Amino acid sequence: MIVEVKTDCRRSQARRCFSKTTLVLHGSETCEADLGLDVKQLVYSLGRPAPVELDLLFVSACAYGVDRLVPRSDTEDNWTRQFDVEIPVHELDRWQNVSSSLNTCLSFLTGDQWRISFRSRGTRMWWPMKRRPRSVRRVPVLHVSGVSLLSGGLDSLAGVIREAEFSDGAIVCVGHHDHGHDNSSQDRLLAHLGRGFPGRIHPLQVYCGVNGGSETSLRSRSFLFLGLGAYCATRTGKPEMVMPENGMIALNPPLSPARRGSCSTRTAHPHFIGLYNTLLSELGIRAHIVNPYEFMTKGEVVANCPRQDILSAAALDSVSCGKTGRFRTWSTRKRNVRGCGSCVPCLYRRASLHGIGLDTELYGDDVCSGEIDIDSKRKCTFDFRDMLTFLRSDADIGVIERELIAAGPLNVSRLSEYADLVIRGRAEVKHWLEDTADPALRRQWRLT
């Protein structure tokens, strides 16, 4: 798939201060889509960026837009796409020098084959407004203690609480939304955080999206998230940007042979984080990612949160689900619930909240109650059956180490720590099911 990125010297929308950008896809048929990026929030909250910082944000937005526009179902294996994209940038020499690192990073993250090249940008990317919009709140840069990504999930909530509790300055909470991902869960968590840490929570929720596209896997969204985070980190002078993600989701150990390879998410995989940090270093951008929960299960993340009062009040307003589109099969009384209850992120979430007595949420499919037939061909049963297979396997540390290495490169010196994490995570989910699952299910899958 050849993708042409066209930019126009005219602004796309005055309220976003961003130049008109069109993604042109040349395949069996040519199609176009406008790319929108709201730089207003960033520029007027944190000040004008250096050219390379704006370039990184633009490259990230283009990758996200392309990912969204091209469905995986059109490929031979229903997954792997090939992208050939040329992107205009200000710092041409700098980007040409890192093209290999960029393509490796994106290819590992999304499971596609990326070949991004660059050309010199002849038009400006944004236009300053005469005055700062009233809706934009300026961040007190001199008093910022940290920058943390806030996706709206349980781990990102715990991550911001941790950053705020162990510092006395402001915490910049970086969020993203587009047509397919609203920011309502982020708004709900920000309200709780604002009450818990008055005057110290500064949200930067940035719109980026395209007017079209149906692909929902969106593995590149984390690349865009990190581009936003790097912008905030450099502008505030706090190079450490926090990407809170529990180790089980970060590693995403294969639950069954069918789940090996790039089909498993690599959003926060240690190898991806290493590749991205290398890219930032080669670009000369003074920022790097840290994941404070790399060696913690989700249950350990919530149990060790330093402010259990805030976490308990806000936890059920977070969203962890990776398959929100499954609502069509839910009963009418459940159409407004936020989680499917049967995808892997939901299963880890329920197990973690069970450990602190908060597994009280209503889900689209309650896998513990016996209301669904585990042996049916409904999609909601696939992840849960794989999880049950994983729990029953009781693979030892040696087998787990080999599985983890096969899923993605890891630091060999810490491989035993990663494997031990997986064993604890497995025990966490098993304990939850032993306590709450339907007796017939426990007997069938030998969980007791």
C-alpha positions as CSV (number, residue, x, y, z in Angstrom):
1,M,0.0,0.0,0.0
2,I,1.5,3.3,-1.1
3,V,0.4,6.3,1.0
4,E,1.0,9.9,-0.1
5,V,0.8,12.6,2.6
6,K,-0.3,15.9,1.1
7,T,-0.1,19.2,3.0
8,D,-1.6,22.5,2.2
9,C,-0.4,26.0,3.2
10,R,-4.0,26.7,4.4
11,R,-5.2,25.9,7.8
12,S,-7.6,22.9,8.0
13,Q,-9.6,24.4,10.9
14,A,-8.9,27.6,12.7
15,R,-9.8,26.2,16.1
16,R,-7.0,23.6,15.7
17,C,-4.4,25.9,14.2
18,F,-3.2,23.0,12.0
19,S,-2.4,22.8,8.3
20,K,-4.6,20.9,6.0
21,T,-3.3,17.3,5.6
22,T,-4.7,14.6,3.4
23,L,-3.7,11.0,3.3
24,V,-4.0,9.5,-0.2
25,L,-4.0,5.7,-0.4
26,H,-3.0,4.2,-3.7
27,G,-4.0,0.5,-3.9
28,S,-6.6,-1.3,-6.0
29,E,-8.6,1.9,-5.6
30,T,-7.4,5.4,-4.6
31,C,-9.0,6.9,-1.6
32,E,-8.4,10.1,0.4
33,A,-9.0,11.1,4.0
34,D,-8.3,14.2,5.9
35,L,-6.0,14.0,9.0
36,G,-6.9,16.2,11.9
37,L,-4.5,17.1,14.8
38,D,-5.4,19.6,17.5
39,V,-2.1,21.2,18.2
40,K,-3.8,24.1,19.9
41,Q,-4.0,22.3,23.3
42,L,-0.3,21.6,23.2
43,V,1.1,24.8,21.9
44,Y,-1.0,27.1,24.1
45,S,-0.6,25.0,27.2
46,L,3.2,24.4,26.9
47,G,4.6,26.8,24.5
48,R,6.0,26.6,20.9
49,P,7.8,23.4,20.1
50,A,11.2,22.8,18.4
51,P,10.8,21.7,14.8
52,V,11.9,18.1,15.5
53,E,9.3,17.8,18.3
54,L,6.5,18.9,15.9
55,D,7.9,16.6,13.3
56,L,7.7,13.6,15.7
57,L,4.1,14.5,16.5
58,F,3.2,14.8,12.8
59,V,4.9,11.5,11.9
60,S,3.1,9.8,14.8
61,A,-0.3,11.2,13.6
62,C,0.3,10.1,10.0
63,A,1.2,6.5,11.2
64,Y,-2.0,6.4,13.3
65,G,-4.1,7.7,10.4
66,V,-2.7,5.2,8.0
67,D,-3.2,2.4,10.5
68,R,-6.8,3.4,10.9
69,L,-7.6,3.6,7.2
70,V,-6.3,0.3,6.0
71,P,-8.3,-2.8,7.2
72,R,-6.3,-5.9,8.1
73,S,-9.1,-8.0,6.6
74,D,-8.0,-7.0,3.1
75,T,-4.7,-8.8,3.4
76,E,-3.8,-12.4,2.6
77,D,-3.3,-13.4,6.2
78,N,-6.0,-11.1,7.6
79,W,-3.3,-9.2,9.5
80,T,0.0,-8.1,8.0
81,R,-0.1,-5.0,5.8
82,Q,2.7,-3.4,3.9
83,F,3.0,0.4,4.0
84,D,5.1,2.6,1.8
85,V,4.7,6.2,3.2
86,E,6.5,9.4,2.4
87,I,6.1,12.1,5.0
88,P,7.1,15.8,4.8
89,V,9.2,17.0,7.8
90,H,11.1,20.1,8.7
91,E,14.3,18.4,9.9
92,L,14.9,16.3,6.8
93,D,18.5,15.2,7.5
94,R,17.7,14.1,11.0
95,W,14.7,12.0,10.0
96,Q,16.6,10.4,7.1
97,N,19.2,9.2,9.6
98,V,16.6,7.5,11.8
99,S,14.4,6.0,9.1
100,S,15.6,2.5,9.8
101,S,15.0,2.8,13.6
102,L,11.6,4.3,13.0
103,N,10.5,1.5,10.6
104,T,11.8,-1.2,12.9
105,C,9.9,0.3,15.9
106,L,6.6,0.7,14.0
107,S,6.9,-2.8,12.4
108,F,7.4,-4.5,15.8
109,L,4.6,-2.5,17.4
110,T,1.9,-3.1,14.8
111,G,3.0,-6.4,13.2
112,D,3.0,-4.8,9.7
113,Q,5.8,-4.0,7.3
114,W,6.5,-0.2,7.4
115,R,8.8,1.7,5.0
116,I,8.6,5.4,5.8
117,S,10.7,7.8,3.8
118,F,10.8,11.6,4.1
119,R,10.9,14.8,2.0
120,S,11.5,18.4,3.0
121,R,8.4,20.2,4.2
122,G,7.8,23.4,2.2
123,T,4.8,24.6,4.1
124,R,4.3,25.6,7.7
125,M,2.5,23.1,10.0
126,W,0.6,25.4,12.4
127,W,-0.6,29.0,12.7
128,P,-0.5,30.8,16.0
129,M,-3.8,32.4,17.1
130,K,-3.9,36.1,18.1
131,R,-4.6,35.2,21.7
132,R,-4.7,32.0,23.7
133,P,-8.2,30.4,23.6
134,R,-10.2,30.6,26.8
135,S,-10.7,26.9,26.8
136,V,-7.0,26.2,27.0
137,R,-5.4,26.1,30.4
138,R,-1.8,27.1,30.6
139,V,0.4,24.6,32.4
140,P,2.7,26.1,35.1
141,V,5.9,24.5,33.5
142,L,8.2,25.6,36.3
143,H,6.1,23.6,38.8
144,V,5.6,20.4,36.9
145,S,6.8,17.3,38.7
146,G,6.0,14.7,36.0
147,V,4.3,13.7,32.8
148,S,2.1,10.6,32.8
149,L,0.0,9.0,30.0
150,L,-3.7,8.7,31.0
151,S,-5.5,6.4,28.7
152,G,-8.6,6.0,30.9
153,G,-7.6,2.6,32.1
154,L,-7.0,1.2,35.6
155,D,-3.2,1.1,35.3
156,S,-3.0,4.7,34.0
157,L,-5.2,5.8,36.9
158,A,-2.9,4.1,39.4
159,G,0.1,5.6,37.6
160,V,-1.0,9.2,38.0
161,I,-1.9,8.6,41.6
162,R,1.6,7.2,42.2
163,E,3.2,10.2,40.5
164,A,1.1,12.8,42.4
165,E,1.5,11.1,45.8
166,F,5.2,11.0,45.7
167,S,5.8,14.5,44.4
168,D,4.6,18.0,45.3
169,G,4.3,19.6,41.9
170,A,1.9,19.4,39.0
171,I,1.3,16.2,37.0
172,V,0.6,16.6,33.3
173,C,-1.9,13.9,32.2
174,V,-1.6,13.2,28.5
175,G,-4.7,11.8,26.8
176,H,-5.8,11.2,23.2
177,H,-9.2,10.9,21.6
178,D,-10.7,10.7,18.1
179,H,-13.9,9.6,16.4
180,G,-13.5,6.0,17.5
181,H,-12.1,6.6,21.0
182,D,-13.8,9.3,23.0
183,N,-12.3,10.8,26.1
184,S,-15.2,10.2,28.5
185,S,-13.3,7.7,30.6
186,Q,-10.4,10.1,30.8
187,D,-12.7,12.9,31.9
188,R,-14.2,10.7,34.6
189,L,-10.8,9.8,36.0
190,L,-9.6,13.4,35.8
191,A,-12.5,14.5,38.0
192,H,-11.5,12.0,40.7
193,L,-7.9,12.9,40.4
194,G,-8.6,16.6,40.6
195,R,-10.5,16.1,43.8
196,G,-7.8,13.9,45.3
197,F,-5.0,16.3,44.3
198,P,-6.5,19.8,44.1
199,G,-4.7,22.2,41.7
200,R,-2.0,19.6,40.7
201,I,-3.6,17.7,37.9
202,H,-3.2,19.3,34.4
203,P,-5.0,17.4,31.6
204,L,-3.8,17.6,28.0
205,Q,-6.3,15.7,26.0
206,V,-5.5,16.0,22.3
207,Y,-7.7,15.2,19.3
208,C,-6.1,13.3,16.4
209,G,-8.0,11.3,13.8
210,V,-9.1,10.8,10.2
211,N,-12.5,11.2,8.6
212,G,-12.8,7.6,7.7
213,G,-11.3,4.2,8.2
214,S,-12.8,1.1,9.9
215,E,-9.7,-0.7,11.3
216,T,-10.1,-1.2,15.0
217,S,-6.9,-3.0,16.1
218,L,-5.1,0.3,16.1
219,R,-1.7,-0.9,17.4
220,S,-0.2,2.4,16.4
221,R,-2.2,4.4,18.9
222,S,0.4,3.9,21.5
223,F,3.0,5.4,19.1
224,L,0.8,8.5,18.8
225,F,0.4,8.5,22.6
226,L,4.1,8.5,23.1
227,G,4.6,11.3,20.5
228,L,2.2,13.4,22.6
229,G,4.1,12.4,25.8
230,A,7.5,13.3,24.3
231,Y,6.2,16.7,23.3
232,C,5.0,17.3,26.9
233,A,8.2,15.9,28.4
234,T,10.5,18.2,26.4
235,R,8.4,21.3,26.8
236,T,8.2,20.9,30.6
237,G,11.8,19.9,31.0
238,K,10.8,16.6,32.6
239,P,12.4,14.0,30.3
240,E,10.9,11.0,32.1
241,M,7.4,10.2,30.7
242,V,5.5,7.6,32.6
243,M,3.7,4.9,30.6
244,P,1.8,2.9,33.3
245,E,1.1,-0.7,32.2
246,N,1.1,-3.9,34.3
247,G,3.7,-6.5,33.3
248,M,1.2,-9.1,32.2
249,I,-0.3,-6.8,29.5
250,A,3.1,-5.4,28.6
251,L,4.6,-8.9,28.0
252,N,1.3,-10.3,26.8
253,P,2.5,-13.9,27.3
254,P,0.8,-16.2,24.7
255,L,-2.1,-18.0,26.3
256,S,-2.1,-20.7,23.6
257,P,-0.2,-21.5,20.4
258,A,-2.8,-19.6,18.3
259,R,-2.0,-16.3,20.2
260,R,1.7,-16.2,19.4
261,G,3.3,-13.6,17.2
262,S,2.3,-10.1,16.2
263,C,-1.5,-10.7,16.8
264,S,-0.7,-10.2,20.5
265,T,-0.6,-6.5,21.4
266,R,2.9,-5.0,22.0
267,T,1.7,-1.6,23.2
268,A,4.0,-1.6,26.2
269,H,6.3,-4.5,25.5
270,P,9.8,-3.9,26.9
271,H,11.4,-4.3,23.5
272,F,9.1,-1.7,21.9
273,I,9.9,0.7,24.8
274,G,13.6,0.1,24.2
275,L,13.2,0.7,20.4
276,Y,11.2,3.9,21.0
277,N,13.7,5.3,23.5
278,T,16.5,4.6,21.0
279,L,14.5,6.5,18.4
280,L,14.2,9.5,20.7
281,S,17.9,9.5,21.5
282,E,18.8,9.3,17.8
283,L,16.5,12.3,17.1
284,G,18.1,14.3,19.9
285,I,14.9,14.6,21.8
286,R,15.5,14.7,25.5
287,A,12.7,12.3,26.7
288,H,12.4,8.7,27.5
289,I,9.7,6.2,28.6
290,V,9.5,4.5,31.9
291,N,7.0,1.9,33.0
292,P,6.9,1.7,36.8
293,Y,4.8,-1.5,36.6
294,E,6.9,-3.5,34.3
295,F,7.4,-6.3,36.9
296,M,4.0,-6.1,38.5
297,T,0.8,-7.9,37.9
298,K,-2.4,-5.9,37.6
299,G,-3.4,-7.1,41.1
300,E,-0.1,-5.9,42.5
301,V,-0.6,-2.5,40.7
302,V,-3.9,-1.8,42.4
303,A,-2.9,-3.4,45.8
304,N,0.2,-1.3,46.0
305,C,-1.5,2.0,45.0
306,P,-0.5,4.6,47.7
307,R,-3.9,6.2,47.8
308,Q,-6.5,3.4,48.1
309,D,-9.2,6.0,48.8
310,I,-8.8,7.7,45.4
311,L,-8.4,4.4,43.6
312,S,-11.4,2.8,45.2
313,A,-13.6,5.8,44.3
314,A,-12.4,6.0,40.7
315,A,-11.7,2.4,39.7
316,L,-15.1,1.6,38.4
317,D,-15.0,4.7,36.2
318,S,-12.0,3.4,34.4
319,V,-12.2,1.3,31.2
320,S,-9.9,-1.7,30.5
321,C,-11.8,-3.5,27.8
322,G,-10.1,-4.3,24.5
323,K,-13.3,-5.4,22.7
324,T,-16.0,-2.8,23.3
325,G,-17.6,-3.6,20.0
326,R,-19.1,-6.8,21.3
327,F,-22.1,-5.0,22.8
328,R,-24.4,-6.2,19.9
329,T,-24.7,-9.6,21.6
330,W,-25.4,-8.3,25.1
331,S,-28.8,-8.3,26.7
332,T,-30.7,-5.0,26.6
333,R,-30.1,-4.2,30.3
334,K,-26.3,-4.4,29.7
335,R,-26.0,-2.1,26.6
336,N,-24.5,0.7,28.6
337,V,-21.8,-1.2,30.4
338,R,-18.2,-0.3,29.7
339,G,-16.5,-3.7,29.5
340,C,-17.2,-6.9,27.6
341,G,-16.0,-9.0,30.6
342,S,-14.5,-11.8,28.4
343,C,-11.4,-10.3,26.7
344,V,-8.0,-10.7,28.2
345,P,-7.7,-7.1,29.6
346,C,-11.2,-7.5,31.2
347,L,-10.2,-10.9,32.8
348,Y,-7.0,-9.4,34.3
349,R,-9.0,-6.4,35.5
350,R,-11.6,-8.5,37.2
351,A,-8.9,-10.6,38.9
352,S,-7.1,-7.5,40.1
353,L,-10.2,-5.8,41.5
354,H,-11.3,-9.1,43.2
355,G,-8.1,-8.9,45.2
356,I,-9.2,-5.6,46.8
357,G,-12.9,-6.4,47.0
358,L,-14.0,-4.2,44.0
359,D,-15.1,-6.9,41.5
360,T,-18.6,-5.6,41.6
361,E,-19.0,-4.1,38.1
362,L,-21.6,-5.3,35.6
363,Y,-20.0,-6.6,32.3
364,G,-21.4,-7.5,29.0
365,D,-20.7,-11.2,29.5
366,D,-20.2,-12.5,33.0
367,V,-17.9,-15.5,32.5
368,C,-18.1,-16.5,36.1
369,S,-21.9,-16.8,36.4
370,G,-22.4,-19.6,33.9
371,E,-24.6,-17.3,31.7
372,I,-22.6,-18.1,28.6
373,D,-21.8,-21.4,27.0
374,I,-17.9,-21.7,27.1
375,D,-17.9,-24.3,24.4
376,S,-20.0,-22.2,21.9
377,K,-18.5,-20.5,18.8
378,R,-19.4,-17.0,20.0
379,K,-16.4,-14.7,19.8
380,C,-16.8,-13.8,23.5
381,T,-15.7,-17.3,24.4
382,F,-12.4,-17.4,22.5
383,D,-10.3,-15.3,24.8
384,F,-11.7,-16.9,27.9
385,R,-11.1,-20.5,26.6
386,D,-7.5,-19.5,25.9
387,M,-7.2,-18.1,29.4
388,L,-8.5,-21.3,30.9
389,T,-6.1,-23.3,28.8
390,F,-3.3,-21.1,30.1
391,L,-4.4,-21.6,33.7
392,R,-4.6,-25.3,33.4
393,S,-1.3,-25.7,31.7
394,D,0.8,-25.0,34.8
395,A,3.8,-24.4,32.6
396,D,7.0,-24.1,34.7
397,I,9.5,-21.2,34.6
398,G,11.6,-22.7,31.9
399,V,8.7,-23.2,29.5
400,I,7.5,-19.7,30.2
401,E,10.9,-18.2,29.5
402,R,11.0,-19.9,26.1
403,E,7.5,-18.7,25.3
404,L,8.4,-15.1,26.2
405,I,11.5,-15.0,24.1
406,A,9.5,-16.4,21.2
407,A,7.0,-13.6,21.6
408,G,9.6,-10.8,21.4
409,P,13.2,-9.9,22.4
410,L,13.8,-9.4,26.1
411,N,16.7,-8.6,28.4
412,V,18.1,-12.1,29.0
413,S,19.5,-11.0,32.4
414,R,16.0,-10.3,33.6
415,L,14.2,-13.2,31.9
416,S,13.6,-15.1,35.1
417,E,12.0,-12.0,36.6
418,Y,9.6,-11.8,33.7
419,A,8.8,-15.5,33.9
420,D,8.1,-15.2,37.7
421,L,5.8,-12.3,36.9
422,V,3.8,-14.5,34.5
423,I,3.5,-17.2,37.2
424,R,2.2,-14.7,39.7
425,G,-0.2,-13.3,37.1
426,R,-1.5,-16.7,36.3
427,A,-2.1,-17.5,40.0
428,E,-3.9,-14.2,40.4
429,V,-6.5,-15.0,37.7
430,K,-6.8,-18.6,38.9
431,H,-7.5,-17.5,42.5
432,W,-10.3,-15.1,41.2
433,L,-12.0,-18.0,39.3
434,E,-11.6,-20.4,42.1
435,D,-13.4,-17.9,44.4
436,T,-16.2,-16.7,42.0
437,A,-16.7,-19.0,39.0
438,D,-19.6,-21.3,38.5
439,P,-18.9,-24.7,40.1
440,A,-19.6,-26.5,36.9
441,L,-17.1,-24.4,35.1
442,R,-14.4,-25.0,37.8
443,R,-15.0,-28.8,37.6
444,Q,-15.0,-28.9,33.8
445,W,-11.6,-27.0,33.5
446,R,-10.2,-28.6,36.7
447,L,-9.7,-25.2,38.4
448,T,-10.3,-26.6,41.9
